[in-house]
Amino acid sequence: MSRLIKNVVDRLAAAIALLLFSPLILILAILIRFNLGSPIFFTQLRPGKDGKIFTFYKFRTMTDGRDKAGNFLPDSDRMTPFGGMIRKTSLDELPQLLNVLKGDMSLVGPRPLLPKYLDLYTPEQARRHEVLPGITGLAQTNGRNTLDWENRFKLDVAYVDNWSLWLDLKILFATVEKVIKKDGISKEGHATCTEFIGSNAESDSDNETKVNPIEA
């Protein structure tokens, strides 16, 4: 019953939020078109619950800058001050309310990553796909992109094991606080998060970030 309530609340909240934020979304779309070009939205295939692939939406935050060979420049070179502002305020996440409305995502859950990571997860890490992915989650309230992958996945699995409506509410309130403080936008030296290359290839846990897996 709680899972059903979560699903209903998610979709209702997403519909209300889209209505309330529609003027802001329109203004952002216009500004992005003039500052970063077209398309306005960044879309990408991501795995959701049980690994089912869906189309993920975000506002665009980077240019299409390429080198002489036609390859994209590093993220740090394509991230403009305007795009950085959108990321720091998490306004780029607003289109994901459409994903929630469609039932591909939840307001709270493990963040949807890339399909190419599916074969790199350990069986324990793969448990993050037992629930719908979310716009925010435990990892976002405990370090976001400054976390190493091992700790991020531990938090994802901790969410699966400890889920409750109360935990979702705590995470949502903690997320608002993190957004206001602009905490954990990116790891030092990176414009976006680092790429996951598999647990066996990750550095050892000597520098492991200390997190409380069931506290938002």
C-alpha positions in Angstrom: 0.0 0.0 0.0 2.8 2.4 0.8 4.4 1.9 -2.6 1.0 2.7 -4.2 0.7 5.8 -2.1 4.3 6.8 -3.2 3.4 6.4 -6.9 0.2 8.4 -6.6 1.9 11.2 -4.6 4.8 11.3 -7.0 2.6 11.8 -10.1 0.2 14.3 -8.3 3.2 16.3 -7.0 4.8 16.3 -10.4 1.7 17.5 -12.1 1.2 20.3 -9.6 4.9 21.3 -9.7 4.9 21.5 -13.6 1.8 23.7 -13.4 3.4 26.0 -10.7 6.8 26.2 -12.4 5.5 26.5 -16.0 6.4 30.3 -16.2 9.9 29.6 -14.9 10.3 26.6 -17.3 9.2 28.8 -20.2 11.7 31.6 -19.2 14.5 29.1 -18.8 13.7 27.5 -22.2 14.0 30.9 -23.9 17.2 31.8 -22.1 18.8 28.4 -22.9 17.9 28.8 -26.6 19.6 32.2 -26.8 22.6 31.4 -24.6 23.4 27.8 -25.5 21.5 27.1 -28.7 19.2 24.2 -29.7 18.0 21.8 -28.6 16.8 23.2 -25.3 16.5 19.8 -23.7 19.2 17.3 -23.1 17.8 13.8 -23.6 19.5 10.5 -23.0 18.6 6.9 -22.5 18.8 5.7 -18.9 18.0 2.5 -17.1 15.1 2.7 -14.6 13.4 0.1 -12.4 14.5 -3.5 -13.3 16.9 -2.0 -15.8 14.1 -0.9 -18.2 15.4 1.8 -20.5 13.6 5.2 -20.7 14.3 8.6 -22.1 15.6 11.0 -19.5 15.1 14.7 -19.7 17.2 17.7 -18.4 17.7 21.3 -19.5 20.8 21.7 -21.6 23.7 23.2 -19.7 26.6 22.9 -22.1 27.5 24.1 -25.6 28.3 21.8 -28.6 31.9 22.9 -28.7 34.1 20.4 -30.6 37.8 20.1 -31.5 39.3 20.0 -35.0 38.6 16.3 -35.2 34.9 16.8 -34.5 35.0 15.4 -31.0 33.3 17.1 -28.1 35.5 19.3 -26.0 35.9 18.4 -22.3 32.8 19.2 -20.2 34.7 22.0 -18.4 35.3 23.7 -21.7 31.7 23.4 -22.8 30.2 24.6 -19.5 29.4 28.3 -19.7 28.8 30.5 -16.7 25.1 30.5 -17.6 25.0 26.7 -17.8 26.9 26.5 -14.5 24.4 28.7 -12.8 21.6 26.4 -14.0 23.4 23.4 -12.6 24.3 25.0 -9.3 20.6 25.9 -8.7 19.5 22.5 -10.0 17.1 24.2 -12.4 18.3 21.8 -15.1 16.5 19.0 -13.3 13.0 20.5 -13.7 12.2 18.6 -16.9 12.5 15.4 -15.0 9.1 16.2 -13.5 7.9 14.9 -16.9 9.7 11.6 -16.2 7.9 11.4 -12.9 4.5 12.2 -14.4 5.1 9.4 -17.0 6.0 6.9 -14.3 9.6 6.4 -15.4 11.0 8.1 -12.3 10.1 9.0 -8.7 10.7 12.2 -6.8 13.1 10.2 -4.6 15.2 7.2 -5.5 18.7 6.3 -6.8 19.7 8.7 -9.6 19.4 7.1 -13.1 22.9 6.6 -14.6 24.1 5.3 -18.0 23.1 2.0 -19.6 26.8 1.2 -20.2 27.2 0.9 -16.4 24.8 -2.0 -16.1 27.4 -4.6 -16.9 29.9 -3.0 -14.5 27.8 -3.2 -11.3 28.4 -5.9 -8.7 25.2 -7.9 -7.8 24.8 -5.7 -4.7 25.2 -2.5 -6.6 22.7 -3.6 -9.2 20.0 -3.7 -6.4 19.7 0.1 -7.0 17.4 -0.9 -9.9 14.9 -2.6 -7.6 13.1 0.7 -7.2 12.3 3.6 -9.5 15.1 6.1 -10.0 14.6 9.5 -8.5 15.2 13.2 -9.1 16.9 13.2 -5.7 18.1 10.6 -3.3 20.3 9.7 -0.4 23.5 10.2 -2.4 22.3 13.7 -3.4 21.8 14.7 0.3 25.1 13.1 1.4 27.6 14.6 -1.0 26.1 14.4 -4.5 28.8 14.5 -7.1 31.6 14.8 -4.6 31.0 11.2 -3.4 33.1 8.3 -4.8 31.1 5.7 -6.7 31.4 3.0 -4.0 29.8 5.2 -1.4 27.2 6.5 -3.8 26.1 2.9 -4.6 26.1 2.0 -0.9 23.7 4.9 -0.3 21.5 3.7 -3.2 21.2 0.2 -1.8 20.7 1.6 1.7 17.7 3.6 0.3 16.3 0.4 -1.2 16.6 -1.5 2.1 15.4 1.3 4.4 12.7 2.9 2.2 9.7 4.5 3.8 7.4 7.5 3.1 9.0 9.2 6.0 12.5 8.7 4.6 11.4 10.2 1.3 10.0 13.2 3.1 13.3 13.7 5.0 15.3 13.4 1.7 13.1 16.0 0.0 13.5 18.5 2.8 17.3 17.8 2.9 17.5 18.3 -0.9 16.0 21.8 -0.6 18.6 22.7 1.9 21.4 21.3 -0.3 20.1 23.2 -3.3 20.0 26.5 -1.4 23.6 25.9 -0.1 24.7 24.7 -3.6 26.5 21.8 -2.0 28.2 18.9 -3.9 27.6 20.2 -7.4 30.8 18.6 -8.7 34.0 17.0 -7.6 37.0 19.3 -7.5 38.6 19.4 -10.9 35.5 18.2 -12.7 32.6 20.1 -14.3 30.3 17.1 -14.0 30.6 13.8 -12.1 33.4 11.4 -12.9 32.8 8.3 -15.1 32.2 4.9 -13.4 34.7 2.3 -14.7 33.7 -0.6 -12.5 34.3 -1.4 -8.8 37.5 -3.4 -9.5 39.0 -0.4 -11.2 38.1 2.1 -8.6 40.7 3.3 -6.1 40.8 1.4 -2.8 38.7 2.5 0.1 41.4 4.2 2.2 40.0 7.6 1.2 36.4 6.4 1.6 33.9 9.3 2.3 32.2 8.9 5.6 28.4 8.9 5.2 25.4 7.7 7.2 23.5 5.5 4.8 20.0 6.0 6.3 20.2 9.6 7.3 19.0 12.3 4.8 
